[in-house]
């Protein structure tokens, strides 16, 4: 650690927190970047800055005129049964202490869009006598299916009507809607009242070779009729993900709509509000630029892990990943009007991005 960071008691900071009014000055941004080669905490800050602030695009900015300080923010609390004990957990917030008279906003145009939050990893929660739930997780090479199931159950059991369909009414799928049965691998009429997931993705330049058409709908309606070797990876991975969740039905536009039948397509498209609004969960392939791309994290070696961890005074710390809004801003998926509609209508969404998944309800 550098002399500034070595003078801080990180154990005490994570235990008791630091109010914003008492934030600790860390020095100028230029100094912190220079010290990143010798100081693990400065390296954490620098990792985020270099990843998201695009300083190379603003060579005229004097980084010595941007000051940074640190305080802590409450990142949640867990109350024991009967509210007898409250476990309060903190994360560190690296904030500006000076910006050279508006230099920050004028040249970097970041404002509050890219805050630096530094978290304690779950494996060190025991050092403070606290549960691990509110601390950071080490990212794995594949999606934690158990965690996704926990998120879905939590929403269903605790959120009630807040996460119901957009009409707040008992609506049903029209009888002509089809779904993919991921067990029998067939395109079938959606069973009455069935629980199903939906896929929101970008087709890209491909399509016709894997579409459902008037020529193959009969074949695809039979058990085993849907041949995965003819399907792009975004779709096959989505089918795998539904199986991993222990679910059976998945709606995918290219497979469930007869693409060369104008009457079928017209009636199906008019039901899109119901298809997405009544689904259990929408799988958003935000990390895919075309349907040929794998769903990141669904299988090994399909993720781009970017979690940077440093050990500071014996504590494992890491910079929080980009917030969902920032992650989506860089995606091709976010530029399509159809995908915007699909996201807006869905009660629950799981976004697959390059390094991780986000759950939203």
MIVEXRO-173611 format. One record per residue (C-alpha): residue number from 1; residue in three letters; x, y, z. Coordinates in steps of 0.02 Angstrom, whole numbers, padded with zeros to 5 digits. Example, Ala and Ser with C-alpha at 12.3 -4.5 7.8 and 13.67 -1.06 7.14 Angstrom:
2
R | 1 | ala | 00615 | -00225 | 00390
R | 2 | ser | 00684 | -00053 | 00357
end
This chain:
361
R | 1 | unk | 00000 | 00000 | 00000
R | 2 | unk | 00051 | 00181 | -00024
R | 3 | unk | 00072 | 00292 | 00129
R | 4 | unk | -00103 | 00366 | 00110
R | 5 | unk | -00192 | 00197 | 00100
R | 6 | unk | -00080 | 00117 | 00232
R | 7 | unk | -00137 | 00249 | 00356
R | 8 | unk | -00318 | 00190 | 00340
R | 9 | unk | -00395 | 00052 | 00446
R | 10 | unk | -00500 | -00041 | 00319
R | 11 | unk | -00564 | -00166 | 00447
R | 12 | unk | -00635 | -00023 | 00551
R | 13 | unk | -00705 | 00064 | 00397
R | 14 | unk | -00802 | -00091 | 00341
R | 15 | unk | -00858 | -00121 | 00520
R | 16 | unk | -00923 | 00052 | 00566
R | 17 | unk | -00931 | 00148 | 00402
R | 18 | unk | -00881 | 00328 | 00362
R | 19 | unk | -01016 | 00463 | 00344
R | 20 | unk | -01008 | 00566 | 00185
R | 21 | unk | -00974 | 00724 | 00284
R | 22 | unk | -00817 | 00641 | 00355
R | 23 | unk | -00751 | 00572 | 00190
R | 24 | unk | -00565 | 00539 | 00182
R | 25 | unk | -00462 | 00628 | 00046
R | 26 | unk | -00361 | 00508 | -00060
R | 27 | unk | -00270 | 00633 | -00171
R | 28 | unk | -00278 | 00682 | -00353
R | 29 | unk | -00328 | 00562 | -00490
R | 30 | unk | -00158 | 00580 | -00573
R | 31 | unk | -00068 | 00530 | -00412
R | 32 | unk | -00182 | 00380 | -00384
R | 33 | unk | -00152 | 00319 | -00562
R | 34 | unk | 00036 | 00336 | -00538
R | 35 | unk | 00032 | 00239 | -00374
R | 36 | unk | -00073 | 00097 | -00446
R | 37 | unk | 00084 | -00001 | -00487
R | 38 | unk | 00136 | -00011 | -00304
R | 39 | unk | -00027 | 00006 | -00206
R | 40 | unk | -00166 | -00125 | -00214
R | 41 | unk | -00304 | -00003 | -00162
R | 42 | unk | -00251 | 00130 | -00287
R | 43 | unk | -00247 | -00011 | -00415
R | 44 | unk | -00430 | -00051 | -00381
R | 45 | unk | -00479 | 00130 | -00411
R | 46 | unk | -00370 | 00142 | -00566
R | 47 | unk | -00445 | -00018 | -00638
R | 48 | unk | -00618 | 00060 | -00638
R | 49 | unk | -00555 | 00228 | -00705
R | 50 | unk | -00460 | 00149 | -00849
R | 51 | unk | -00606 | 00032 | -00888
R | 52 | unk | -00746 | 00159 | -00894
R | 53 | unk | -00686 | 00339 | -00900
R | 54 | unk | -00597 | 00333 | -01071
R | 55 | unk | -00460 | 00452 | -01015
R | 56 | unk | -00361 | 00422 | -01175
R | 57 | unk | -00501 | 00513 | -01269
R | 58 | unk | -00473 | 00670 | -01164
R | 59 | unk | -00286 | 00705 | -01166
R | 60 | unk | -00317 | 00890 | -01129
R | 61 | unk | -00392 | 00852 | -00958
R | 62 | unk | -00275 | 00891 | -00814
R | 63 | unk | -00299 | 00741 | -00700
R | 64 | unk | -00208 | 00826 | -00557
R | 65 | unk | -00356 | 00946 | -00545
R | 66 | unk | -00477 | 00803 | -00509
R | 67 | unk | -00475 | 00753 | -00326
R | 68 | unk | -00547 | 00593 | -00253
R | 69 | unk | -00607 | 00550 | -00079
R | 70 | unk | -00684 | 00400 | 00006
R | 71 | unk | -00835 | 00370 | 00118
R | 72 | unk | -00946 | 00219 | 00146
R | 73 | unk | -01124 | 00182 | 00094
R | 74 | unk | -01244 | 00062 | 00173
R | 75 | unk | -01271 | -00079 | 00048
R | 76 | unk | -01412 | -00160 | 00145
R | 77 | unk | -01449 | -00244 | 00309
R | 78 | unk | -01514 | -00414 | 00363
R | 79 | unk | -01629 | -00426 | 00512
R | 80 | unk | -01632 | -00584 | 00613
R | 81 | unk | -01802 | -00662 | 00658
R | 82 | unk | -01911 | -00550 | 00766
R | 83 | unk | -01798 | -00401 | 00723
R | 84 | unk | -01684 | -00436 | 00871
R | 85 | unk | -01520 | -00406 | 00779
R | 86 | unk | -01477 | -00302 | 00627
R | 87 | unk | -01324 | -00342 | 00522
R | 88 | unk | -01276 | -00185 | 00426
R | 89 | unk | -01153 | -00199 | 00283
R | 90 | unk | -01054 | -00063 | 00196
R | 91 | unk | -00971 | -00032 | 00029
R | 92 | unk | -00842 | 00102 | -00008
R | 93 | unk | -00888 | 00247 | -00121
R | 94 | unk | -00747 | 00339 | -00209
R | 95 | unk | -00810 | 00515 | -00245
R | 96 | unk | -00746 | 00678 | -00317
R | 97 | unk | -00680 | 00807 | -00194
R | 98 | unk | -00641 | 00935 | -00328
R | 99 | unk | -00670 | 00947 | -00515
R | 100 | unk | -00575 | 01103 | -00567
R | 101 | unk | -00728 | 01214 | -00584
R | 102 | unk | -00836 | 01096 | -00685
R | 103 | unk | -00695 | 01017 | -00785
R | 104 | unk | -00762 | 00843 | -00744
R | 105 | unk | -00934 | 00869 | -00817
R | 106 | unk | -00875 | 00971 | -00966
R | 107 | unk | -00742 | 00852 | -01028
R | 108 | unk | -00789 | 00680 | -00962
R | 109 | unk | -00977 | 00703 | -00958
R | 110 | unk | -00991 | 00572 | -00824
R | 111 | unk | -01074 | 00661 | -00679
R | 112 | unk | -01149 | 00522 | -00570
R | 113 | unk | -01155 | 00396 | -00712
R | 114 | unk | -01001 | 00295 | -00665
R | 115 | unk | -00980 | 00293 | -00476
R | 116 | unk | -00840 | 00188 | -00403
R | 117 | unk | -00905 | 00064 | -00275
R | 118 | unk | -00783 | -00053 | -00190
R | 119 | unk | -00856 | -00208 | -00106
R | 120 | unk | -00797 | -00338 | 00017
R | 121 | unk | -00805 | -00516 | -00049
R | 122 | unk | -00919 | -00640 | 00037
R | 123 | unk | -00774 | -00748 | 00095
R | 124 | unk | -00720 | -00611 | 00217
R | 125 | unk | -00892 | -00575 | 00292
R | 126 | unk | -00854 | -00691 | 00439
R | 127 | unk | -00714 | -00574 | 00494
R | 128 | unk | -00849 | -00450 | 00542
R | 129 | unk | -00972 | -00577 | 00612
R | 130 | unk | -01093 | -00542 | 00469
R | 131 | unk | -01187 | -00653 | 00347
R | 132 | unk | -01119 | -00665 | 00171
R | 133 | unk | -01280 | -00621 | 00079
R | 134 | unk | -01249 | -00435 | 00056
R | 135 | unk | -01067 | -00446 | 00007
R | 136 | unk | -00993 | -00475 | -00165
R | 137 | unk | -00984 | -00643 | -00251
R | 138 | unk | -00839 | -00712 | -00349
R | 139 | unk | -00896 | -00730 | -00528
R | 140 | unk | -00891 | -00906 | -00598
R | 141 | unk | -00863 | -00962 | -00776
R | 142 | unk | -01047 | -01009 | -00789
R | 143 | unk | -01211 | -00941 | -00721
R | 144 | unk | -01257 | -00993 | -00544
R | 145 | unk | -01423 | -01079 | -00582
R | 146 | unk | -01467 | -01097 | -00398
R | 147 | unk | -01450 | -00910 | -00374
R | 148 | unk | -01562 | -00873 | -00524
R | 149 | unk | -01694 | -00992 | -00455
R | 150 | unk | -01680 | -00903 | -00288
R | 151 | unk | -01709 | -00734 | -00372
R | 152 | unk | -01864 | -00798 | -00462
R | 153 | unk | -01935 | -00876 | -00304
R | 154 | unk | -01902 | -00720 | -00203
R | 155 | unk | -01997 | -00614 | -00329
R | 156 | unk | -02143 | -00734 | -00340
R | 157 | unk | -02160 | -00757 | -00152
R | 158 | unk | -02126 | -00581 | -00088
R | 159 | unk | -02171 | -00456 | -00225
R | 160 | unk | -02351 | -00507 | -00261
R | 161 | unk | -02445 | -00393 | -00379
R | 162 | unk | -02298 | -00273 | -00390
R | 163 | unk | -02219 | -00393 | -00514
R | 164 | unk | -02379 | -00453 | -00596
R | 165 | unk | -02420 | -00426 | -00779
R | 166 | unk | -02436 | -00249 | -00844
R | 167 | unk | -02626 | -00258 | -00852
R | 168 | unk | -02649 | -00310 | -00670
R | 169 | unk | -02783 | -00428 | -00733
R | 170 | unk | -02809 | -00613 | -00767
R | 171 | unk | -02762 | -00626 | -00950
R | 172 | unk | -02729 | -00784 | -01049
R | 173 | unk | -02626 | -00830 | -01201
R | 174 | unk | -02727 | -00848 | -01361
R | 175 | unk | -02747 | -01028 | -01418
R | 176 | unk | -02643 | -01001 | -01575
R | 177 | unk | -02482 | -00959 | -01481
R | 178 | unk | -02346 | -01092 | -01493
R | 179 | unk | -02198 | -01129 | -01379
R | 180 | unk | -02043 | -01237 | -01389
R | 181 | unk | -02055 | -01391 | -01279
R | 182 | unk | -01872 | -01406 | -01225
R | 183 | unk | -01900 | -01584 | -01161
R | 184 | unk | -01978 | -01661 | -01317
R | 185 | unk | -01889 | -01535 | -01431
R | 186 | unk | -02044 | -01489 | -01529
R | 187 | unk | -02141 | -01332 | -01571
R | 188 | unk | -02312 | -01358 | -01490
R | 189 | unk | -02470 | -01258 | -01451
R | 190 | unk | -02446 | -01176 | -01281
R | 191 | unk | -02537 | -01284 | -01153
R | 192 | unk | -02674 | -01188 | -01060
R | 193 | unk | -02601 | -01098 | -00910
R | 194 | unk | -02425 | -01163 | -00943
R | 195 | unk | -02273 | -01083 | -00862
R | 196 | unk | -02152 | -01028 | -00998
R | 197 | unk | -02003 | -00914 | -01028
R | 198 | unk | -01973 | -00795 | -01174
R | 199 | unk | -01815 | -00748 | -01269
R | 200 | unk | -01768 | -00571 | -01319
R | 201 | unk | -01619 | -00566 | -01437
R | 202 | unk | -01546 | -00491 | -01596
R | 203 | unk | -01564 | -00593 | -01755
R | 204 | unk | -01422 | -00510 | -01849
R | 205 | unk | -01397 | -00552 | -02032
R | 206 | unk | -01446 | -00735 | -02017
R | 207 | unk | -01618 | -00809 | -02006
R | 208 | unk | -01700 | -00904 | -02147
R | 209 | unk | -01601 | -01065 | -02123
R | 210 | unk | -01669 | -01094 | -01948
R | 211 | unk | -01841 | -01012 | -01957
R | 212 | unk | -02002 | -01109 | -01938
R | 213 | unk | -02089 | -01106 | -02107
R | 214 | unk | -02240 | -01183 | -02191
R | 215 | unk | -02124 | -01320 | -02257
R | 216 | unk | -02056 | -01376 | -02088
R | 217 | unk | -02193 | -01335 | -01960
R | 218 | unk | -02268 | -01511 | -01969
R | 219 | unk | -02098 | -01592 | -01943
R | 220 | unk | -02055 | -01474 | -01800
R | 221 | unk | -02221 | -01509 | -01714
R | 222 | unk | -02174 | -01692 | -01686
R | 223 | unk | -02067 | -01748 | -01538
R | 224 | unk | -01883 | -01729 | -01584
R | 225 | unk | -01930 | -01628 | -01737
R | 226 | unk | -01829 | -01476 | -01683
R | 227 | unk | -01650 | -01514 | -01732
R | 228 | unk | -01527 | -01413 | -01627
R | 229 | unk | -01390 | -01433 | -01757
R | 230 | unk | -01489 | -01314 | -01869
R | 231 | unk | -01510 | -01181 | -01734
R | 232 | unk | -01392 | -01036 | -01690
R | 233 | unk | -01304 | -01033 | -01522
R | 234 | unk | -01408 | -00897 | -01439
R | 235 | unk | -01561 | -01007 | -01462
R | 236 | unk | -01481 | -01174 | -01415
R | 237 | unk | -01406 | -01096 | -01259
R | 238 | unk | -01574 | -01022 | -01210
R | 239 | unk | -01652 | -01195 | -01227
R | 240 | unk | -01512 | -01264 | -01116
R | 241 | unk | -01541 | -01127 | -00987
R | 242 | unk | -01727 | -01166 | -00977
R | 243 | unk | -01686 | -01349 | -00947
R | 244 | unk | -01559 | -01301 | -00813
R | 245 | unk | -01696 | -01203 | -00723
R | 246 | unk | -01806 | -01358 | -00726
R | 247 | unk | -01934 | -01275 | -00840
R | 248 | unk | -02012 | -01347 | -00997
R | 249 | unk | -02076 | -01212 | -01114
R | 250 | unk | -01989 | -01069 | -01205
R | 251 | unk | -02058 | -00944 | -01330
R | 252 | unk | -01939 | -00892 | -01471
R | 253 | unk | -02006 | -00786 | -01613
R | 254 | unk | -01906 | -00869 | -01754
R | 255 | unk | -01967 | -01042 | -01703
R | 256 | unk | -02143 | -01010 | -01637
R | 257 | unk | -02204 | -00899 | -01780
R | 258 | unk | -02219 | -00968 | -01957
R | 259 | unk | -02106 | -00841 | -02039
R | 260 | unk | -02169 | -00859 | -02219
R | 261 | unk | -02354 | -00861 | -02172
R | 262 | unk | -02417 | -00682 | -02170
R | 263 | unk | -02581 | -00726 | -02084
R | 264 | unk | -02496 | -00824 | -01945
R | 265 | unk | -02363 | -00691 | -01923
R | 266 | unk | -02494 | -00553 | -01914
R | 267 | unk | -02598 | -00640 | -01780
R | 268 | unk | -02446 | -00690 | -01678
R | 269 | unk | -02371 | -00515 | -01681
R | 270 | unk | -02534 | -00441 | -01618
R | 271 | unk | -02517 | -00553 | -01465
R | 272 | unk | -02340 | -00500 | -01419
R | 273 | unk | -02399 | -00399 | -01269
R | 274 | unk | -02477 | -00557 | -01195
R | 275 | unk | -02333 | -00671 | -01244
R | 276 | unk | -02203 | -00566 | -01151
R | 277 | unk | -02318 | -00500 | -01015
R | 278 | unk | -02374 | -00672 | -00957
R | 279 | unk | -02206 | -00760 | -00962
R | 280 | unk | -02119 | -00813 | -00803
R | 281 | unk | -01954 | -00736 | -00857
R | 282 | unk | -01881 | -00656 | -01012
R | 283 | unk | -01704 | -00709 | -01061
R | 284 | unk | -01618 | -00554 | -01131
R | 285 | unk | -01467 | -00594 | -01239
R | 286 | unk | -01389 | -00423 | -01212
R | 287 | unk | -01212 | -00489 | -01235
R | 288 | unk | -01249 | -00558 | -01409
R | 289 | unk | -01233 | -00456 | -01569
R | 290 | unk | -01315 | -00590 | -01677
R | 291 | unk | -01407 | -00752 | -01648
R | 292 | unk | -01246 | -00845 | -01687
R | 293 | unk | -01165 | -00785 | -01526
R | 294 | unk | -01169 | -00898 | -01372
R | 295 | unk | -01268 | -00843 | -01220
R | 296 | unk | -01126 | -00785 | -01105
R | 297 | unk | -01106 | -00897 | -00954
R | 298 | unk | -01230 | -01029 | -01008
R | 299 | unk | -01086 | -01145 | -01049
R | 300 | unk | -00901 | -01144 | -00997
R | 301 | unk | -00783 | -01028 | -01094
R | 302 | unk | -00923 | -00914 | -01157
R | 303 | unk | -00896 | -00775 | -01029
R | 304 | unk | -00772 | -00630 | -01028
R | 305 | unk | -00733 | -00622 | -00842
R | 306 | unk | -00683 | -00446 | -00789
R | 307 | unk | -00687 | -00456 | -00599
R | 308 | unk | -00532 | -00372 | -00529
R | 309 | unk | -00493 | -00422 | -00349
R | 310 | unk | -00357 | -00352 | -00235
R | 311 | unk | -00306 | -00399 | -00059
R | 312 | unk | -00299 | -00245 | 00053
R | 313 | unk | -00246 | -00269 | 00234
R | 314 | unk | -00299 | -00451 | 00222
R | 315 | unk | -00470 | -00411 | 00149
R | 316 | unk | -00524 | -00465 | -00025
R | 317 | unk | -00596 | -00311 | -00112
R | 318 | unk | -00661 | -00283 | -00288
R | 319 | unk | -00738 | -00143 | -00390
R | 320 | unk | -00923 | -00167 | -00422
R | 321 | unk | -00962 | -00213 | -00603
R | 322 | unk | -01053 | -00088 | -00715
R | 323 | unk | -01233 | -00057 | -00669
R | 324 | unk | -01363 | -00132 | -00784
R | 325 | unk | -01398 | 00033 | -00872
R | 326 | unk | -01213 | 00054 | -00913
R | 327 | unk | -01196 | -00126 | -00972
R | 328 | unk | -01347 | -00110 | -01088
R | 329 | unk | -01289 | 00056 | -01159
R | 330 | unk | -01145 | -00035 | -01245
R | 331 | unk | -01253 | -00175 | -01316
R | 332 | unk | -01323 | -00201 | -01491
R | 333 | unk | -01480 | -00270 | -01410
R | 334 | unk | -01517 | -00099 | -01333
R | 335 | unk | -01526 | -00016 | -01505
R | 336 | unk | -01678 | -00114 | -01567
R | 337 | unk | -01856 | -00051 | -01546
R | 338 | unk | -01926 | -00228 | -01538
R | 339 | unk | -01814 | -00274 | -01393
R | 340 | unk | -01865 | -00117 | -01300
R | 341 | unk | -02047 | -00173 | -01312
R | 342 | unk | -02003 | -00348 | -01255
R | 343 | unk | -01911 | -00284 | -01102
R | 344 | unk | -02046 | -00159 | -01055
R | 345 | unk | -02185 | -00289 | -01061
R | 346 | unk | -02095 | -00425 | -00963
R | 347 | unk | -02126 | -00447 | -00777
R | 348 | unk | -01953 | -00519 | -00744
R | 349 | unk | -01795 | -00510 | -00848
R | 350 | unk | -01626 | -00592 | -00838
R | 351 | unk | -01495 | -00501 | -00941
R | 352 | unk | -01348 | -00603 | -01006
R | 353 | unk | -01199 | -00486 | -01032
R | 354 | unk | -01018 | -00531 | -01067
R | 355 | unk | -00956 | -00547 | -00887
R | 356 | unk | -01114 | -00580 | -00786
R | 357 | unk | -01304 | -00589 | -00778
R | 358 | unk | -01423 | -00459 | -00704
R | 359 | unk | -01596 | -00498 | -00636
R | 360 | unk | -01731 | -00365 | -00642
R | 361 | unk | -01914 | -00372 | -00593
end
